[in-house]
Amino acid sequence: MFYIASKKVPRKWPIPGVNHVILVASGKGGVGKSTTAVNVAVTLANVKGLRVGLLDADVYGPSLPRLMNLSEQPELDKQDKMIPLTNYNGKCMSMGFLVEESEPIVWRGLMVMSAIRRLLRGVAWGLLDILVIDM
């Protein structure tokens, strides 16, 4: 199931340059969240011509690199923000770009939240019409 935010990102925690956010989430794994998130993002970018970002917030099992056919590591800009990788006309960021695929991630609580915060706010997204977040 996915939820579409009908309003702009709340002013309390705005993401600079991002107008709207779409979260794709479920309480169960293996139901196609990542596939749905990628399909929504690629369709919005290529069919609707929108500026789209795609964030893989699943730090335990990131699949965005494989689904978006990306394997490089992001570079840093002058403000030490990660520059998202681009494919299929969308900007992409994932924990999978930062760790080896075979390397297990054994984080808990605050470490996970810190990683997600860094993936969300430590990325030079630029101007985006929509940021699709795969939870």
HELIX and SHEET records of a PDB file:
HELIX    1   1 LYS A   33  ASN A   46  1                                  14    
HELIX    2   2 LEU A   64  LEU A   67  1                                   4    
HELIX    3   3 MET A   95  PHE A   97  5                                   3    
HELIX    4   4 GLY A  109  ARG A  121  1                                  13    
SHEET    1   A 6 PHE A   2  ILE A   4  0                                        
SHEET    2   A 6 VAL A  18  VAL A  24 -1                                        
SHEET    3   A 6 LEU A 128  ASP A 134  1                                        
SHEET    4   A 6 VAL A  52  ASP A  56  1                                        
SHEET    5   A 6 GLY A  90  SER A  94  1                                        
SHEET    6   A 6 LEU A  85  ASN A  87 -1                                        
END                                                                             
